[in-house]
Every structure is written in C-alpha cells, then in structure tokens.
Amino acid sequence: MNKTEIRETILSGLEKFLVDKGFQCKITSPYVSVRRRFREGSHDISIWVDGRGIYELYISIGIRIDSIARIYSYLEEVKDDKNQATLWDGLGFFIEPDKYYLNDVELPVSTKKEISKAIDFMKPIILEKVIPMFDSCMDVGAFDRLINSNAGSRPIFGKRVSVFTAISAIAARLAGNPDFENLLKAYENDFPVNHLKKDLAGFLRGYDVNHPPILPPPPNKDPDTSFADWPVGQTVKHPIGVGKVVAARGRGLNTMVTVEFPKHGVHTYAVGLCMYHGQESPLEKI
C-alpha cells in the first residue's frame, strides 16, 4: 500500500464512528483531517502517515477558540486561518501523559490488517476520552478551565510552550479568570515574542471584557514563513537525493517544507511533526 491508499483506508475507518458524532472527515495531504465546528471554534483530530515502504501514523488532538485566534492574529499582524492559534497535543496524553510527553504514540499502518488494528486501538480512546473532553469544551470559559487548571502532572497542550502560554493568557482574560494576573506573570516570559508584533501582556491588561474593542481586520498577510531555518533556495539532503527548498509554510506542528529534487520532482515534508514527535527531520541542510 502507498500513502494515498493508507490515508483513504484510515479515512474510511474513522468515518464509521466519527461522522455520527458531528465530525467531517477528509484527506488534506499529508494529513487525514477530522474536524467538528461548534459555535465558538473547532475540535480537531489530525492523523499524519509517515515512512517509506514501512509506514506509521501519529495522532494529534486540537482545540481552537475563534475569539482567541482573532486576538492572536491581531497581535501577530497576520491573517487568520483555520489552524491559527489551535492548540495541539498527542493521543498519548489520553493514555499516559508523562510517558508520552516527548514521543507520542506510533502505530504501524503498512497493511490493511495493521490499519484495522490501529483503528481498533484509537477508537475507544477517541470515543471514551477525547470526545468527552471535546464535549466539555464548547466555549472560552470551558477552554480556560481546561488549559489553565493546575490539576495533573502536566497540562494538556503544554508541549508547544510559547504558543500555549500566549493562548492560555488570552483565554484567561476573555473568560474573566480571577487568577488572570498571576497566570499572566507566570506565562509572559515564555510568550512567542519572535512572532507577536504587539505587547500581549499590555494588551490583555487593558482589555475590557465587558466592552471588548473592535479589532481592525488583520492585514492580508500569511503567518511568518520566512523560516530562517528553511529559506527558499536552501540546498538540502534527503535519503532520495539532494534538492532545493522552494517553499515553506506553517509553524510549529504545522511546519511544512517543500523541496524540488532534480530527479524526483517536488516533495513536501512535515518537518514540524517530526520535531513534535521527537524525530529527526527528514531534511538536512548542506
């Protein structure tokens, strides 16, 4: 089976138990994407198939609150998109959070039998743990309680520290969290200052929840994709050969690098997901 066939088989397996829960399932290469919109945001499950010949899949769980994303985009001075300000964690959080803090669950999916086993493994965790968490998080107040709680040995979505701190601080302010000032002080040293163009702490301290300001629309500008690490024209080495970077987009978990190889054409690699799962990048700068 190739990656396309694997993704299609996974998609079919997920649709059998997620469509009636209100989720839309589709392939957005290189992912199998599962999304459920609700009034204030979206619940997401993203599945990435990796490998050459022998394949594995990785599962990420995400929540986005639209009002938080709008503020984040305003402060970053970039246009909003569907993945902007979505917080992600791995399926392993719902199994054993401390064990799967750096490396998440990896499931072999090279054959139909392995895919069936992977679906059987995921199904009860998604139905019994992930979806109840989603169902309990349908507004900014519930989102604030979820990510700003001190319960547990580590918070969900705490892997992506800089984005997590910014989103958590915005959530606390919008939700009217009485511990907002203490949370802000705890988070602000880890804010993603390289991306934010405005003072997040100052903006939130002056934000009137009862009379929220009407924010100007962000400029029609994509998130920072200059990628000092992956500039266009950079020569890179991959097991299939040597090529040049022709594009890079996304950030963090969503970092994608497109490379053109003289003998093999254009290929896109999910570099962010490799780093997220504690793996080496498939690309090496030379």
Secondary structure, 3 states (H helix, E strand, C coil): CCHHHHHHHHHHHHHHHHHHHCCEEEEECCEEEEEEEECCEEEEEEEEEEECCCEEEEEEEEEEEHHHHHHHHHHHCCCCCCCCCCEEEEHHHHCCCCCCCCCCCCEECCCHHHHHHHHHHHHHHHHHHHHHHHHCCCCHHHHHHHHCCCCCCCCCCCCCHHHHHHHHHHHHHHCCCCCHHHHHHHHHHHCCCCCCCCCHHHHHHCCCCCCCCCCCCCCCCCCCCCCCCCCCCCEEEECCEEEEEEEEECCHHHCEEEEEECCCEEEEECHHHHHHCCCCCCCEEC
